[in-house]
Amino acid sequence: MAAEVCTALERCCPGSAVELTGSLGSGTADAFSDIDIAWVVPDARFPDCLGCVAEVLSDRDEIRTRVQSLVGELTDGGRG
């Protein structure tokens, strides 16, 4: 799943770079490891890239809900 998410993020935001970090990135993950992803996007495309995160994760309801909440916080400057 982590590799699929990385590929989808790169596709939705041309010019971005995605890297697995944490235990998955270092090859030490176990069954209880979370997914840590570093995603570097072009400054000018930041709002567009944020918008596509929920789409990338849309078939995973629990994750989508959390991402939409985070995107809302980031786009409204933490005001609400």
N, C-alpha and C positions, 0 to 999 in steps of 0.2 A: 504494500500500500504506500509506503513512504516514497519509493522510487516513482510510482505513478503520480503522486502529488507533485513531486519535484518537476517531472516532465511537463505536467499540465500547467504549472506556474510559469515555466520558461516559455511555453507556447502562448500563453495569454498575454505576456508582456515582453515583446521583442526587445532585445538589448539588456534584459535582466540576466542575473546569474543566481543559480540555486545550488546550495550545498547542504548535504546532510551533516549535521554536527552532533555533538554529544556521543552517547554510546553507539548509536547506529553508524555515525561517521567514523568512529574509531575502530569499529568491528568488535566491540565488547558488549553489545546489547543482549538482553535476555528477554524472556517472555513478559516481563513487567516493565520494560523500558518504554518511555514515551518517545515521541518523534520530535526531534529538534531540527529545525530548518533555518538556515541563513539565506535570506532572499534579498539581493541587492538590485534595486530598480533605478532606472534613470529618474533624476529629480523631476523633470517635466512630466513624466508619466505616472508619478506617484498616485494621484487620485484614481486614474484609470486602473492601475494595478490593484489598488485596494478593492475596487469594485469587482474585480474578477475573482477574488479569493473565495467569496461565497459560492460563485458558480463552479469553481474547481472542486469544492467540497460538497456540492449540492446533494449528492446521493448519500451523504452521511449526516443525518439530521442533527444529532447531538453536536457534532463539530460545527456544522453550518450555523446553528443558533449561537454558539459561542463566538464564532468569527464575525457574524453580523453585529453582535453587541460590541466587539472590539472595534470594528470598522466604524460604527456609529460614534464611539468615544473619540477615535482619532480624527474623524472628519468634522466633529463639532467642537474640537479643541478641548474636550473633557468637560464641557459645560452641562452635560445632561445625561 
